[in-house]
Amino acid sequence: MSEDEYNYSFHWQDINNNLIIRWDNSPHHKEISTYPHHKHIRGTTEPSKEISLKEVMVYIEKQIMF
């Protein structure tokens, strides 16, 4: 956890508003090893790290590059 911890929730959705991935640090999913940081990917919840908007944008750009 960083010294400047903040609440975040970054959503990536398709054109039909279907969730592709969401990163957040909402204090639920205590079973996740990276609690409270986690990501939701198509119905699953997985460990994640604290992430910035810039890192999210880089991730998405890498995923959509041809």
C-alpha positions in Angstrom: 0.0 0.0 0.0 1.4 3.4 -0.9 1.9 6.2 1.5 -0.6 8.2 -0.7 -3.3 5.5 -0.7 -6.6 6.5 -2.3 -9.9 4.9 -3.2 -10.0 3.9 -6.9 -12.2 2.0 -9.3 -11.2 1.8 -12.9 -13.7 0.2 -15.4 -13.0 -1.0 -18.9 -16.2 -1.8 -20.7 -17.1 -2.8 -24.2 -19.4 -0.8 -26.5 -22.4 -2.6 -25.0 -21.4 -1.7 -21.4 -20.3 -5.2 -20.6 -17.5 -5.3 -18.1 -14.1 -6.4 -19.5 -12.1 -5.6 -16.4 -12.4 -3.5 -13.3 -9.6 -2.7 -10.9 -10.5 -1.4 -7.4 -9.6 -1.3 -3.8 -13.0 -1.5 -2.2 -12.6 -3.2 1.2 -14.3 -6.5 0.4 -12.9 -9.8 -0.9 -10.7 -10.3 2.2 -9.8 -13.7 0.8 -7.8 -12.1 -2.0 -4.0 -12.1 -1.2 -3.6 -8.5 -2.3 -6.5 -7.2 -0.2 -7.9 -4.6 -0.6 -6.5 -4.4 -4.2 -8.2 -6.7 -6.7 -9.6 -6.9 -10.2 -12.9 -8.3 -11.6 -12.5 -10.0 -14.9 -15.7 -11.5 -16.6 -17.2 -12.8 -13.4 -14.1 -13.6 -11.5 -12.2 -11.7 -8.8 -8.4 -11.9 -8.9 -5.5 -10.4 -7.0 -4.1 -7.1 -8.2 -1.9 -4.4 -7.1 -2.5 -0.7 -6.4 -2.8 0.7 -9.9 -3.0 4.2 -11.4 -5.0 5.5 -14.3 -1.8 5.8 -16.4 -1.1 2.1 -15.7 -4.7 1.2 -16.7 -4.4 3.1 -19.9 -1.1 1.4 -20.8 -2.6 -2.0 -20.1 -5.6 -1.3 -22.3 -3.5 0.1 -25.1 -1.4 -3.1 -25.1 -4.5 -5.2 -25.2 -6.0 -3.4 -28.2 -2.8 -3.0 -30.2 -2.8 -5.1 -33.4 
